Amino acid sequence: MDRVLSTADRARAKLRLLQMHFEAGVGHIGGNLSALDLVMAIHHLLGDGDEFVLSKGHSAGSLYVTLWSRGELDDDALRTFHRDDTLLAAHPPPAGVPGVPFATGSLGHGLPLSCGLALSRKLRGESGRVWCLMSDGEWNEGSNWEAVIFGRHQHLDNLTIVVDLNGLQGFGTTAEVADLHPLATKLRDFGWEVDEVDGHDVAAFLAAAQRRCDVPRAILASTVKGKGVSFMEGKVEWHYLPLTAELYAQAVREVRAAAGLSDTNEA
């Protein structure tokens, strides 16, 4: 693993994500911005034999931009996002994109699939970890709780889940829709190791993520939906809305200013 991801690295990725969504005219921007720091940090840790599952499939944009930042996708590919005949669909596809083991997007599927990947490694005596990024809203799905029981029973110490805890889902706050707070206590009661971190503090996340234990692990990462764009932050409507040209220009200005990027030489 090389240096910790810089503020400029993350800002460039954020700008490219905004551009990609604006050009495609599609939404789900708020949840992508809450997840982007986490997706980049997890990929910063991935080594040989590791796998990543994006259970929060509607944040596929954060995955595609992370792969772009690592040189695994190029600008030509990103320009096809959400277009006809694209490989870069609104949710991760079953084939054609590097590092995507499963099609995801139906919430509640990513964790069970990740448990299967982790168990197969243990049965084969293979090294490597399985990382699964989840939304907080998808804990409404009973399949996740079955997977939590399964993961602990099978001693899947090679499995880490990361929960993008932004407090909002499609129809309101997670507290309003189906309150599961405190999620950390519930997971600990099932025998999982749990860390709670600021999901936008990459150094803190990486420190927690590299700590090993002998049971499956969950990292609950507190985030902000629409992070870094003032008119999006904490707003449920940015689960859906696309950017207008005026709002796109404002978002770009805010991200550049926060990161200290010039208007002339940074994409």
PyMOL commands that set and color helices and strands:
alter all, ss='L'
color gray80, all
select helices_A, chain A and resi 7-24+29-45+57-69+75-78+110-124+137-140+142-153+174-178+183-189+202-209+236-239+245-259
alter helices_A, ss='H'
color red, helices_A
select strands_A, chain A and resi 51-54+130-135+159-165+168-169+172-173+193-198+217-222
alter strands_A, ss='S'
color yellow, strands_A
deselect
rebuild
show_as cartoon
